[in-house]
């Protein structure tokens, strides 16, 4: 099992190095462009004058954004776990114990994804109802 992991990681590293080397060889010399526009201060003043921008200082919005980011990250981890379990399943090479371990990882990860989906729905419903009751 360790040999397969080492072989796969060596292959990935070699592929990245080959791609990076090919990309560096194809790069041309780039010259800087000069911009004679009004500048950064004008852009900041223009942005301050726009009244349609949302106010992100609202604590409720910040909490909802943090919860959504955490749920997105957990969903990403679940997908990564399913991919890892797939590798376990492929590399089990007929070993029933390893195959059962991979199936358990996939099963529990899918249960976790369902819980994440329900959490996202609950956050959305609570946000809508709180917004209506407070405003």
C-alpha positions, 0 to 999 in steps of 0.5 A: 500500500505504501509503495502505491502511495509513494508511486502516486505521489512521485508521479504527481510531483513529476507531472507538476514539475514538467508542467511548470518547466514547460510553462516557464519556457513558453513565457515571453518577456512582459513589459509594464504598462503605464496608466495615466488615469485618475488614480486610486484616490479617485476610485476610493472616492467614487466607491464611497459615493455609491449608495447601493453597496451593502453594509457588511458591518451588520453582525447578523450578516457576518455570522451568516457568512461565517456559517456559510463559509464553514459549511462550504469548507465542510462540504469540500472536506466531505468530497475529499474524504469520498475521493480518499475512500475511493483510493482505499477501495481501489487499492484494497486489492481484494482485501475484504477488511480494507474494502469494508473500511472504504465502504464505511468511510463513503457511507459515513461521509454521505451521512455527513453530507446530508447533515450539512445539507440540512444545516444549510437549509436550517441556516437559510430558514432561520436567516429569512425568519429572523430578517423578517421578524427584526426588520 
